[in-house]
Amino acid sequence: MNWLWFALGSAFFAGLTAIFGKLGVEGMNSNVATFIRTIIVLLVAGGIITARNEWQLPQHIAAKPLTFLILSGVATGLSWLLYYRALQLAPASWVAPIDKLSVVIAIILGIVILGEPISWKLIIGASLIVAGVLVLAL
């Protein structure tokens, strides 16, 4: 269950991201704010890799995983740019819940692209997320 602690930590820091991001884009171009954030993420990740002595690269990186890491980076960058612009235009309490529709999108894509199993629990949970977003956004 180690994954659960990491997932909860991710959720906690994602919540802080919305608040800190909202405060950070005041009076600043949202794209520049995203660029600054990206540099900080790079420095933090590099610091963790250095502290854990994990700089060993694999002998060979296959094209498929590398391609998907690049696509993931592009998707992350676009997500961050749009998120910061939305935070600049609306309250964090409106933007953050809509952003969490990413959970439902990930569930759908996991089923369609990755062939992950579908269950009633998954359908009900995703439906509740959508309902929650609608309640908060409308």
Stockholm file with secondary structure:
# STOCKHOLM 1.0

chainA/1-138         MNWLWFALGSAFFAGLTAIFGKLGVEGMNSNVATFIRTIIVLLVAGGIITARNEWQLPQHIAAKPLTFLILSGVATGLSWLLYYRALQLAPASWVAPIDKLSVVIAIILGIVILGEPISWKLIIGASLIVAGVLVLAL
#=GR chainA/1-138 SS CHHHHHHHHHHHHHHHHHHHHHHHTTTSCHHHHHHHHHHHHHHHHHHHHHHTTCCCCCSCCCHHHHHHHHHHHHHHHHHHHHHHHHHHHSCHHHHHHHHTHHHHHHHHHHHHTTCCCCCHHHHHHHHHHHHHHHHHHC
#=GC SS_cons         CHHHHHHHHHHHHHHHHHHHHHHHTTTSCHHHHHHHHHHHHHHHHHHHHHHTTCCCCCSCCCHHHHHHHHHHHHHHHHHHHHHHHHHHHSCHHHHHHHHTHHHHHHHHHHHHTTCCCCCHHHHHHHHHHHHHHHHHHC
//
